[in-house]
Amino acid sequence: MSIFRRVRGMQPFKKFQTGLAVSLLALLAPSAWAATEAQLLTYQAEGGSTYFALSMTPSADQAIERPSDVVILFDTSASQTGAYRETAFAALESALGKLRAEDRVALVAVDLDARPIAEKLLKANSAELQAAVVKLRGELPLGTTDMEAALRAAAAEFEKVGPTNRVVLYIGDGLSTANLLGSDAFRQLIENLRSERISVSSYAIGPRHDAALLAAIANQTGGNLYVDEAMALADDAAGVSVDRANEENLRRGTRIGETLADWTRATVIWPEKVTLPADLGDVLPKQMPPLRTDRDTVVIGSTDKKIAAPVSVTIGAETAGQPTELVWTASPAESDDNYSYLAQVVESARADDGLSTPAIGLAGLAEAGRVLDNGLEEMTALAKRAVATGDMASANLMSQAVLRRDPGNIQAKTVQRVVERQTAPAAAAAMPAANDNDLNLVRTAQAPVPPQAMPPQFVPPQGDMIETEVTAEGSFPMDGALVDQFDEDGALLNQVEQQKRVFSQMLRREVENTVIDARRTKANEPEVA
């Protein structure tokens, strides 16, 4: 299951009922709050670098009750048909029904362009809004989606002045006509949304969706994300009728709509001045993301020192138009190999100063690590194939790249041991240096295997990973020999069958089962990876 689903799995989301006292305190300039919920996770990598994730959750007392202006972007591209479209409308109607009477709503149909359904913001639960929903249903699902144009159109729907909470809700797959994530256009879009104090939350629904883009937008604007499960389908063998499947989809859409309505009530805190301890070193994103009162916000980074003492964080921010100050003190947790993914996430985030990191809280951060881990797993599979075909240079190159990102990777260590045993020192010295852009090796590294022998696309084998091993020729059974039984004289094994046998001997069945099965159960959505 995607961690982006686990973001909503952190429910129940808090419903904030702030009284008069909180409203009055918000008028004080500035106000200071002791935000006590903070965590500092660490991972000590080989070589001395410490990677960390600092999670900060504002106090529920900082939630400020005020009306919301909500612009709902409803995806009408060609992918939004059938069960997806009906489920999306169920979510839309449920969200509208749960908004407060003082909230106002604008409906915008988005595909290649953005088309407002009404000329102005409409009162929630009004007859005019219901008529706008009927009109929206008349929009035919055609074309593709321009997410940049859609979000800019949403920003234009808000009035320039007004003491309201500005929220964009997007319902669709997030697939855009342009490669928006990581581009200059993306950076400018985020800057505009943040300067206008507009948070963007999304419900990702469709046969495919760009959860990474939607998560990055949510993280950088103080929004949230819900990634839908697969649609329920009719199954005669299981006794599931068409009507029953449709009922289940609509029920789920209704429940998600209620969550979307809850998100419009959360208070978003917009950082203006951030003071971080020098001991944290390089912190990403470079610009502190907005904080929400219904989830945690995470920054990541690395330092060449071990973080031993508690760290203090002070953020001067704007909340509901008023200045406020947040203060946290977090004690570092002991280095834990369970957080080894931090090294991958941090190094990947450096490309654009963390702007594209889809880390919606700690749960989203773990998912970002899982996605990168899938890339390492595919690279490891290529390294194993290179061993099976005798290409020790490629095997060494790819396994080293994996180990730099995941030092505890058992399979990559196994490849290294095979390479060291079967490659002469002179040949090893001539091997090419590893490319710093390790993850690109998944796409660019080519093992010298005859085209007819190499499958066009790597497809992870299904079932029990212990019983078979994938090679360029197909599958062969594991022989179950003890792990460390090598040819003691170190002679090169020139036959592919001998190489396969030695490699299979290197893997302990129990360890392989634990590592592979754990990763495979999490990597059940290739479109997300």
N, C-alpha and C positions, 0 to 999 in steps of 0.2 A: 504494500500500500504506500502510496506517495506520502512523503512527510508533509507535503502541502495539504493533504487531507488531515494529517495529524495536527496541523495548525488549528483547524477547526475542531480536531479531537481534544483540544485543550479546554473544551467547553466543560461546565456551563460558563458562558460569557457573563460577566458581571452586569447587572442592571443597576445603573447609578441613580440613586434617589437623593439628590443633594437638597438640603434644607436652606432656609434663609441665612443661617449663620455662614455657610460656605459661600453663598452668593455675596454676602457682605465682605467676607475676607478677600474675595477676588478683587475688590475695589482698592485694597491697600497696595501701596507701591513703595518698594517691592514687597512681596510676601515670600517667606522662606518656609520650606517644608523639609522634614527629615524623611526622605524616601528610603526606607530601610531594606527593601527587597532588591538585593544585588548579589550576583554570583560571579566568581572569577575562576574559570576552568583553564587548566594549563596542560601542555604536553611538552616534555623535554626531549628534543630530538637528538640523534647522534650528532656530535659536533658541537654541542653546547647551546644551540639556539632554543629559546623557549617560545612556543606558540601559545596564544591565549585567546579566550573569548570572554568578554565582559558583558554580562546580561544585567539590564537595569529595568525595573518595573516601577512606574510612578505609584504613589499611594492612591488608594480609592478616594481618599478625601479630596484629591485634586480634581475630581470630576466636577464639571460645572454644567448644570442643566440650562440649556438654551435651545431655541428653535433651530432646525436644520433646513437649509436649502439643498435639495438633492437633485442632481442631474443624472438620469438613468440612461446609459448608452446601451441600446438593445441591438445585438448583432443580427442583421438581416442578410448576411452573406449566404452563398449557395450551400454551405455546409450545414446550415441551421434548418434542417427539415425533419419531418416525421416526429419520432419520439423526442429528439433533442429540442425541437421547436416547442412542442407542447409542454415539456418539462420546464423549459425556460420561461414560458408564459405563466406556468403555475407558480414559479418562484417570483416572477414580477408581480402578479396579482396578490400573492401572499405578503410580499414586502410592502406593497402599497396599503394593504389592509391593516398593517401593524404600525404604520407611521402615526405620529401624533397629529392632532387637529391643527396645531400651529405650524407644522412643517409645510413646506412648499416643494413642488415637484415639477421638473421638466423632463419630457420623454423625447429621446432623440434616436431615430433609426440610423444605424451605421453600417455601411459596407464600403464601396469605393468613395462615397462621400457621406457627409453627416446631414440628416434632414430633421430639423425640429418638428415634432408633431403638433405642437401648439406654439403660439407666438409669445407666450410669457410663462412664468412660473405659476403653477396652479395649486390651489389649496389641496392638501391631502384629503382623500375621501369625498372630494367634490364631484358633482355631476359632470363638470367639464373635464375632470381628469379621467373619469370612467369613459367618456366619449373619446378621449385621446387614446385610451387603450384599445378601444374598438377600431379606431383608425389605424393604429399600429399593426393590428392583426391583418389589415388589408395590404400591408407591405409585402411584396413578393420576395422570397429569399433568392437573391441573384448576386453574382459577382464575388469579389473578395473584399477584404477589409483593409482600410488604411488607418492603423491605430494612432499614428501621429495626428492626422487630420481629425480623427474622432475626439481625441483628448483636447485638442485646441478648440474645437467647436464646443465641447462641454464647458471649458473655461469661459467662453464668450457668453454662455447662458446666465452666468451669475451677475447679479447687479453689483455695481462698483462699490456701493456702500451698504451697510446694514449689519447689525449685531447678530449675525447668524453663523452657524457652523456650516462650512461649505464642504459638501461631500459629492463625489462622483461614484456611482455604482455601475460597473460594466458587467453585462451578462452576455457571454459569447466565448469563442475559442481563443481569442488573442492572436490568431495567425494574421500577420500583416503582409502587405504587398512588398514592403521593404524590410531589409535586415536592420531593424531599428536598434536592437540592443547593442550597446557598446559604441554607437556612432556619435558624432558631434550633434546630430539632430536629437538624439536621446538625451544628451547632457543638457542641451538648451531647453528641451521640453520639461525636464525635471526642474530646472532652475525656475522656469515660468510658473509651474504648478506650486512650487514652494513659496515663491514670492507672493503669489495670490492666496496663500494659505488654503490650498485645495488638496484634500486627501482623496486617494483613489483606491477603492476596494473592488474586487472582482469575484465573479462566480464563473469559473472556467468550465464550459460545457460544450461538447461537440465530439465528433468521431476522433479528432485530433485537437490538441491545444498546445499553446506556447506558455506553459506554466512558468518557465524561467523568466520570460519577459514580464508577465503579469506580477510575479513575485518581486522582481526588481523594482517595478513601478510602485507597488504597495509599500515596499521597504523604504524607498526614498521619499515617499509622500505621507507616511504615517497612516497607511491603509492596511487592508487585510486581504486574505485570499482563501477561497474555498474551491478545491479541485474536485469535480464530480466523479462519482464512480461510473462504471460501465452501465449502460441502459439495461433494464430488465427486459428479457426477450421471451416470447412464447416458446414453450417446450412441451410438446405432446407427451414425450416419454416421462417427463417429470410432473406431468399433470398441470402445467402452467398454461392457461389460456391467454389469448391475445388481450382480452379484457382485464385479466388479472395482472398481466405484465404492465399494461398501461396504467392501471390503478396504482401499482407500486411506484412507477416513475413519477406520477403526479403527486403522490404522497411525499416522496422525497423532495421534489421541487418545492412543495408547500413548506416543508420544514426548513429548507435552505433559505427560502424567502424570509422567514421569520428571523433567521440569523442575520441576513443582510440588513433588515430593519434595525436590529439591535446595534449593528456596527455604526449606523448613522448617529447614534446617541453618544458614542464614546467621545471623550475629550482628547483632542490632539494638542500636544505641547511642542511648540516650534523653537528649537534651540537657536540662540543668537551668540552666546559666548560660552565656550567650553574650556574647562581647566582640567587637564589630565596629568597625572604624575609622570615625570621624565622616565621613571623606571619601566614604564610600559613600552618605551621605544616607539616603533612605527605603528600607528593606529589607523585602521581602515574601517569604514570609508573616511576619507580625509575630511569630509563635511558630515558632522553628526546627523544621523537621520532623525526625523521627528519621532516623538514618543507618544504612545497611546496608553490610555488608562485601562484598557482591557487585554493587554498582552505585554510581553517584555520586548525590549529593543536591545540589539546586540551590536557591539563593535568587536573587531578582531585585530590581530596584529602579531608581531614577533619582536623579541629583544634578544641580545646576546648575553643577557644576564639571567640568572635564576630569580624568579619573583618569590620572595620569601615573606616580606612584610605586607600587612594590609595596605590597600591603595584607596585613596580618597578621590572622588569625582565631584566636581561642582559644575552645574549647568545653569547659566542665566538664559531664560527663555521667555516666550510670550504665550500666554494661555488666555483664550477668549479676549484678546485685545489688551490684556493687562500683563505687566512684567511679573515674573515669578522666578524663584531660584530653587533648584533641586540639588540635594546633597546626598551622596552615597558613600559608604565605606564597605569595601569588599575584601574578605580574606581569601588569599589564593588557595585553591584546592591542590592537593598533591598531584604531581604529574601522573597521568593515567593514559595507558595505551589505547583505551577506548576513545580518546580524543585525538588519536593520531591523524584523523582526517583534517584537523586544523591546519596542519602543514600544507596539505593540498589546497585547501580553500584559500588560505592566506596568499600563497604563491600565485594562485590563479587570479586573485583579486588585485594584485599589483598592476595588472595591465591597464586598468582605467581607474586606479585609486579607489577601488571598491564600489564604484558607482553601479556596476551590473550584478553585484553579489545578491543572490535571491535569498537572503537570510532573514526571514520573518521570524524573529525570536530564535531561541535555541533549537526549537523543533525544525524550523526552516534551515538553520545552519547545518544541522545533522543531515538533512536531505541534500543540501548542496554538496556535502562531503560524500554522500552515497552516490550521487551522480558522477562525481569525479572518480570515485572508486570503481565504478563500472568501466570507465575508460582505462583505468589501470588493469582491471581484470581482462579486458580485451587485449591489451598490450601484452599481458602475461601469456595469454593463449597464443599470440603470435610468436612469442619467444619460445614457447614449448614446441610449436611447429618447426621453428628454425632448428632446434636441437634434433628433432626427429629426422630432418632432411640433411643434417650435417653442416648447416650454416651457423657455425659457432660465433662468427663476428656479429651477425645480426642478433643472435640470442643474447650475447654479452651486452650489446648496446641497449636493447630493450629492457632486459632485466635490471641493469644499473639504473635506468630511468625510473623504473617502478620502485626500486628500493630507495631512491632519493625522496620520492613522494610518500612511500609507505615502507619504512625500514623494517617493519615486522612481517612483511608479506612472505609467507612460508614458501609458496610456489616459486617466487622470484629468487629466493635464496637457494632453492633447489636447482634452478637453472644455473645460477652462478657456480654452484659446486660442481655440476656436470661440466660446465665450460672450463673451470680451473683444472679439472682432472684430465680433460681430453684435448686441451690446447697447449701446444708447446710455448714456452716463455717468449720465444722470438715472434711467434704468430700473435700472441697476446699483446706484445708491445706495438705491433703494427695496426691494431684495431683502431677504428675511428673514434674520436672523442664524442662523448654523449652531447646531444643538442640540449641547450637549456630549456627549449620549448618542448618539454617532455611529452605533454599530452598530444601534441601534433604528430608524434611518432605513430600513434594509432592509425592515422590516416595516410602517412607518408612512407613508413618503413615497408620495404618490399623484400620478402624472402625469396631467394632464387629457386622457386618451385615451378615446374612446368605448368603453363596455364591450364592445361586440361586436368591437372591434379588438384589445383587449388580451387575451392568453392568460391563463387563470385562474392559471397558475403558470409562473414562469420556468424554462425547461428549456434548459440550455446546448446549443447546436448541436453535433452530432457531426462528426467528420471534419476536413477541412482548414479551419481558422479563417481562413486568409488569403483564400480564394476568395469567402466570403460574409460579409455583415454582417446581423445581426438588427435589424429595425425593427418598429414596431407593425403594419406591413402584411405583414411576412414577411421574405424574404431578397432581397437584390439583389447583383449581382456587383460586386466591387471593380474600379475602372477602371484601377488601376495608375499613376495620374498621380504626378508628383513630389510630395514631402511638403509643401513649404512654399509652393506656388503658391496664394496668396490673391488675392482681389480687392483691388487696392492702394488703391482709393478708400474701402474700408471700408464700402461700402453694405450695408444689411441685405438678406439673401436671404430673401424671404418665402415662397417656394414650398418645400414639403417635399422635393421631388425635388432642388432645388438644395442644400438643407441636407445631404441625404444625400451628394451628390456631394462637397461641400466636406469633410465629415467623413471620407469615405473617403480623400481626398487627404492627410489629415493623418497617416495611419498608414503608416509604412514597412513594407513587407512583411516584411523580414528581422527587424526588431525585434518586430513583432506575432507572428510565428511563434515566436520564441524565448520570449517572455514567456507567451503563451497556452498553447502546447504544454507548457511546463514545468509550469505550474500545473495544467493539465488532467490530465496524467499522474499527478499526486499526488492530485488530487481525484477519485478513482475510487470513493469510498464515500459517497454522499449521506446515508446514515443516520448516519454519524459526524459529518458537517458539521452 
